[in-house]
């Protein structure tokens, strides 16, 4: 809502002005102070829970999850993505298990960096330019898991989960996709 958008602006400013270390950062204390009007999802493999999964730091992950539940309650969604690289598969497996154990809703998203599937080469050219590399450099930085970082249809999302993430049932995937729509419909901002 409008209060949430103002709080999002405030948190962004805090990240850039007070928490900047290579990139803007905010902590849970700041989030707690500016939580009004916001819903939260736990993000991609770069998010805090997946970070703890990758480092096998499960106790810290559970402590952080408890704090997020305390801050957001029913407005907390545990995020899963259909990408097929191993880190995403393990993060989804653990996060789906957390959702089951803690009775929290899953949210299905796709890491989208370009609109259409056929734009993957343009995206890789941009990444090469940003990292000071060339297209022909075999060591140039690329996204993990292929060329599926575009805006997908529901059917494409379902297919990605079915292909790469058997740890999630079809019902969990459907519910997570429904929650994505429900979360979008929760957003009501008239801020001008």
N, C-alpha and C positions, 0 to 999 in steps of 0.2 A: 504494500500500500504506500501512500505518500510518505508516511513516517519511515517506512522501511527504505524507501529510495533515499531520503535524506540521511539515514543512518549508513546506507551503503556509500554515499558520497563521503561521509565523515570517516568511515573505515578506510576508504581508498586514500584519503588525505593522510591519515595516520600512517598507512603503509609507506607512502612516498616520503613523508616528512620526518617520521620518527622511527620507522622500522626498516628503512632502506639498507640492504646489504646485498649488493649485486642486483637485486630486484626488490620491489616493494613487498613488505611482509607485515602481517598483523598477528597478534597473539590472542589466546582465548579470553584473556582479561579484557582486551579492547572489544572483542566480539560480545562478551557478556554485557558490557556497559552500553553498547549500541545495538542491542538485539531487537528492540521493538520493531514490529512490522516486517521482520525478515523470516524467511524459511532457509534451511540449509541443506545442502547435499554434500556428501563427503568427497567428491571430486574424482579425478582420474588417478592413474598410478603415481602422479605427482602429488596427490593429496596426502594428508597426515596419516590416515588409517592404512592406506596402501603402502606408504613409506615404512610404517612399522611392520607390516606383513613381509615386505621385501627383506627387512633386516632381522626377521624372526624375533621381534621385540613385542611379544604378545601381551605381556603384562602392561607395558606402556600403552599399547593399543586399547586394551580394555579400560584402563584408567581414563584415557582420552575420550573413549566412547561414553563412559559414564558422565563425564563432564559435559559433553555435547548434548546428551539426553537431558541433563539438568538444565542446560541453557535453553534448548529449543523444544523439548518435549515432543509433541505430536507434529511439529514443524521440521523434524529431522528426517532426512531420507538417506539411505545407504545406497551409494551409486555403483552400478555395474555397467560395463561397456562390452560390446561384442567383438572387439579386436582380438586377433588370434595369437599374439605374442605371449611367451610363457609368463612374464611378469603380470600381465593382465589376467591370464587364466588363473594364476594362484591368488591374486587379489580378489577376483570374483568368487572363487571357491570359499575363501575365508569370510568375505563380506556377506555372502549369502548365508553362511552358517551363523554369523552374528545376527543377521536379520531374523533367522528362525529362532534362535535361542532367546533373543531379547524382544521378540515380537515387534520389530521395527519394519517400516515399509522400504522395499527396494525401489530404486529409480533407475530406469534404463536411459542411458544417454549414449551419444557417439561423439568422439573427439573429432569435431568438424573444423578443418582449417581451410577448406575451399568448398564451393557450392555444389559443383557437379563432378561426378566420377572422372570424367575425361580431363579435369584440370590438374591431375596429379603431377604431370610433368612441369607445368608452370609453377606449381608450388615447390617442386624440387629445384628448379632454376632459382627461385627466390631464396631458398635456403642456402644454396651454394653461394649466391651473391652476399647474403648476410653474414656468412661465416668465412668470407674471403677465399673461397674455394672455386673450383671450376667444375663444370658438368662432367668432364672426362676424368676427374680425380676419383679413383676407385675407393679412396679413404674418406671421401666427403661425407659430411653428416647427413643422415637420412632418418626419417621416422621409422620406428620399429613396425614390423608386421605388414608391410606392403603399402597398398595405395587405396585404402578405404577410409580416408579421413574427410569425407564429404557428407553433405546432408542426405541421410538415408530415409527411405520410406519405412513404414512399420514392417512391411514384408521383408525388406532387406535386413532390418534389425533382427527380426525373428530368425531369419536364415543364418545370420552371423552367430547368434547365440547357439542355435542348434548345431552348427558346424564346430564351434570352438569351445563351448562351455557346457558340457554335459553335467557339470555339478549343479546347474540350475534346472529345475523342472520346467516343463512347458507352462504350467500354471504360474510359476514364479516369474517367468519371462513375460507372460501376458499381463500379470499384475504390475510388474515393474514398468511396462510400456503404458499401461493405463494410468499409473501414478505420474508419469511424465506429463501426460495430458492434464491430469487433475492439478498438478503443481502449476502448470502454465495458466490454467483457468483461475487459480487462486490469486494470481498477480493482477492487481487493480490499482493503477496509478493514473492520477489526473494532474500530476505535477506539471506546471507550466513555467 
